[in-house]
């Protein structure tokens, strides 16, 4: 009997295959990570909500809260609730703090990604402050939007566009727009229904070439070097975040400034000389050098530009190597904002002084010589030297005016004392209109009475506000319980329909009270 030859097969794997974990949300790839044009976290959230065909709050609110630890729920559930309903506060999404960290971590857990923290500025949280770092509204380059749409690229909002110091798009030498060219509205950072490249208020396309903002050529040329430096420097920080071997520490700025201060022969150990070259107020440099405070972004950029180095190298290079490269630029192209705010010294003009003194004499309440000197940014002595006659006339007029006021001091005091017992308490503004005396004069003549009147009126207004809020909350609770009994979920939209004054639903106190009542009824975790 012929037997067929038996075939030998490879061994079979009898254990069940290992199936990789599935993400709860789509593992959408962020745009431009590791480049200056990296996408922002808010833009990623908007694109993720579009991929799931839901609104932003429907995507975030249930998913994020379900994955918070129980001990965090009491704090963060209300925080996320506020952020989603208060577009003004949503700049925290791209920020430096705990809210940003928590949000990016939870989104990473839900999408099974490990790179969403680089869509924010959290990597640099130890070296700069939140103050003046972010806009509280959107800004965009219309030419970028137009090009992306024409080339069929995904529309998104780069993190760079949310940063307050960034004013231009380097790709197109174009000022960023901060107002919709169609409806002239300032656009919030994130709302529940958004589409990148379109106005969230009127729905119009933001990339049309007709919306390009043109500025006077002289203004643009005066600021182009500074704007280029700012945009390139911040773009380098954003691009470098994923590649950092270690994050810079809080004392880095103090270490570099101290090392440079000690090594620089120009300063000769004098902080005043050092600050004059740097172009920053001595008080600020002092607290930076002694590590009492970290610089905000505009001060940091002024320091690094004066030292002719990028912020990235300032924070990442070896200090000894860095100090060897640093040089002070004695002709700063940086226009220090603090210097712009200070009164500029101007040459005294006799004609100008005569004009101002003459106008002061014609005023109903002649100002003092000190007030006139402040207007001209000069001393009282200069007024006397340039225009002695007008100086003397104004001095006498002001003295007569003060004397006239004193004649009515008894009557005025009686009027103010009566105002302290009148109900409802009047404001200082209404009193000054009744008496016909400037409020600053009243405060000088009767400071205690004026402050008492002002305090009483403020307490009265606060009490009225509190009473009104309590009435609104009471009406809101009645509406909530009515909907609850009818088996309907008391959402903000449903409650608004039952209110006599639905405008209060935009106020924070209303949203907090709504959240608390919904939580008591089990609608919130």
Secondary structure, DSSP 4 states (H G I P E B T S, - for coil): -PPPPPPPPPPP--SPP-PPPPPSS--PPPSSTTSTTPBPHHHHHHHHHHHTTS-HHHHHHHHHHHTS-HHHHHHHHHHHHHHHH-GGGGGGGGSSSHHHHHHHHHHHHHHT-S-GGGGSSGGGTTTS-STTTB-SS--B-HHHHHHHHHTTPPP--BGGGGBTT--EETTTTEEPB-S-TTT-PPPPS--SS--TTB-TTT--BS--GGG-----HHHHHHHHHHHHHHHHHHHHHHHHGGG-SSPPPTTHHHHHHHHHHHH-TTTTT-HHHHHHHHTS-HHHHHHHHTTSSPPPHHHHHHHHHHTTS-HHHHHHS-HHHHHHH----SS-----HHHHHSPPP----HHHHHHHHHHHHTSSSPPPHHHHHHHHTS-HHHHHHH-HHHHHHHHHHHHHHHHHHHHTHHHHHHHHHHHTT-SSPPPHHHHHHHHT--HHHHHHH-HHHHHHHHHHHHHHHHHHHHHHHHHHHHHHHHHHHHHHHTT----HHHHHHT-S-GGGGGSHHHHHHHHHHHHHTTS--
